[in-house]
Amino acid sequence: MERSKVPKYVSLYEMRAMVLREAVALLLEQGYTKTTIAQIAERLNRTKSAVLRVYKDKEAILFALVTHMFGSQFSKTRELLDADADPLLVYGVETALQLHICELSESLRDIYVNAYTLPSTAEYIYQQTSAELLKIFAPYMPKASKSDFYELEIASASVMRGYMTRRCDMYFPIAKKLRVFLSCELKIYDVPADKREAVIKQVLEMDIETMARNTIAQTVRIAEAGFDAAILEAVDQKRK
């Protein structure tokens, strides 16, 4: 494994940026489970202790990546669609993208599954997603509060994790997975049957696979370039 050429003395911020860059490169290459602090340290020609001084553990590194991946997923999905796209369609496409990405990359499947499992990353997803759910589904659940949507997101995220974990095959292709998943999720939020079916039909007619491949390519480009100050500062703020 190639080691990065980094100076011996760097600032704390520079060290955090370098660790995150190398860690994300490994995560995208081999997933969360197989990536170790020792591998990250080796790429940087540093000790494990040096890495752990800037990120307390591997979960903290994943949190930084998840903040980037999930922090703007809905806004990026809106950019892919028409400005006046139905919020239900935004939800359908955003979740379909996640499921497609998991089928296109085993490393990303491992990252997503762990993100929905580990305490800090799962809580971030609950908080981030429930705020979006309130905007999208409030018309169908007018009496539901912010905390109601947070609690429903815990159930919703568990369904998502289950479908991410289960790989597609000839008996359960991606189209069927999306149909069953979206049907379950939209029922949770009291979306009427006719609207559920209309959204599912729209999603299945779209080229979600190409969108997912483009999303993966963009994530790789960002990782290769290194995460900028804005991303790192956002991560720090979320963890406080």
Disulfide bonds with the S-S distance in Angstrom:
none
